[in-house]
């Protein structure tokens, strides 16, 4: 299944993949060799720690490679956002509570539900796709059925709304 994401999201995946492959994995492999040279491996904590780190790195590389291969880069600036689509920022009113809520539809790896960035695969996003301003819709969520009215649709860059952007420091396994 193709995984929609923004160009920035894709670039971040590739950056992490390259960092792990070209910097972190060789560094940890060297740590493992140095620890192995210290003798008996059965009681060598440094050796076992490096071996475990390599296993985590390989698992993460496998996952990232799969996500990169299955990615579908979408440029939300090419949509007019008259109708809700990938990258749309949507202001809705919860009809039951009369509270306004804001959501931006993005890829699963870019999502931060606590910051209003929701995966295109989420029930709420699926219910909104294709809708226009003033449309009403119902959606079944974990806490029950909710009803919303769409107040406004606009485009805001997904990464300008993110609060948790991973850096090289966070790519590494400590």
N, C-alpha and C positions, 0 to 999 in steps of 0.2 A: 504494500500500500504506500502510495506517495505521501510524504509528510510536508504540508505547506509551511513555508517560513519566509521571513524577509531576508534580503541580501545581508543585512548586518548579522542576523541570526546564523546564517550559513557561514559567513566569514568567521564568526566566533567559534563555530564547530571546527572549522578547518584549522584555525589558530591553535585550539586546544589539541587537536590530533597531531599536528606538526610538532608542537612543543613536547608532548609525551613521547613521540616517536624519536625525535632528533636530539632532545636534551635530557629529559627525565629518565627514559628507559636506559640509555647508555650510562648515565651517572649511577643508577641503581645496579646495573649489571656489573659495573666496576666495583661498587661497594660489596657485592656478593663475592666477586673474585678475591678481593682483599681479605674478606672475612674467611673465605674457604682456605686461604693460604695459612691461616692461623692454626690449622690442625684439626683435631677431632670435630667433625660437623654435628655429631649427635647432641652435643651440649653447647653448641656455639650459637648464642642468642643473636649476634649480629648477622650471622649467615642466614638463620631462619627468618629474621625480620626482613632482610633484603629479598629473600626468596618470596616471601609473602607480598612485599611491595610489587615485585615483578608480576606476580599473578594478578594483582589488582590493576596494574597498568595495562596488562594484556587484555583483561576483560573490558576495561574502559575503551581501549583502542578498537576492539571488536565492535562495541556498541556504537562509538562515534563513526566508524567506517560504515556501518549499516545505515545510520541516520544520514550520513553524507550521500551515500549511494541512492537512498530513497527520498532525498529532499526534492521539493518542487519550489523553486524560488519564485515568489510572487512579489511584484512591485506594486504596492498599493497606490502609488501616485498615479498609476495609469487608469485607475477607476475613478469615476466622477462622484461616487459615494452618495448618489441620489437614492440608491437602494443599498442595503447593508451587505457588505462583502468583507473579504479578508482585509484587515487593516483599518476598517471603519471604527471610529469612536462614536459610541451610541449613548445618548442621554435618554433614559426611560423613566417613567413615573410608575411606581408600584401602585396599582389601582386600589389595593386593599389598605395601604398605609398612607398613600399620597406623598410618599418620599421619593425624591429624585435620586437615581443611581446612574453611574457612568461605567461603561464597559468598552474595552477595545478588543477586537477579535484578532488573535494572532496564532502562531504555531505553538504546539504543545511545549517545546523546549524554551519558548520565549515567554510563556504564561507566568503570571504572578497574580493569582486570583485575589490575594489580599490587597493588591494595588489596582484592581479593576482590569487587568490584562487576562482575558480568558481564552482558553484553547478553542480553536475553530471546531473541535470535536465535542465540546461540552454541550449538554442538553440546552442550555440557555442560548449559546451561539447558534446552534442548529435551528432553534425556534425563530431566531431573528433574521437569518440569512434571507435576502431577497425582499425583506419588508422595507417600507418607506415611512417617512415622517407622518405622524397622526394615525398610523396603523396600530391596532391593538392585537395582542396575541396572548395565548395561555401556554404555560409550560409546566410540566411535572418535574419538580425539583425534589431533592432528598427530604426537605421539610414540608412537602406537600405541593399542591397546585398553586401557581402564582399567575397573576394577570398583570400585564404591563401595557402602557401606551408609549409609543416612540415619540419623543419630543423633538429630537435633533440628531442629525447624522453629519459627521465631519471627518476629515482625515487629520490625524496627528501621528507623527513618526513614533512607531512602537518603542524604539530605543530611547526616545526622549521621555517616555513615561515610565521606563523601567527603573526600579530602585536597586535591584540586585544583579549587576552585571559582573560576571566572573572575570578575574584577571589571571595572569600567568602564575601569580603566587598561589591562587586557589586551584590551579590545574594540578599542582604538584601533590604527591602523596608524602605526608610527613610521618 
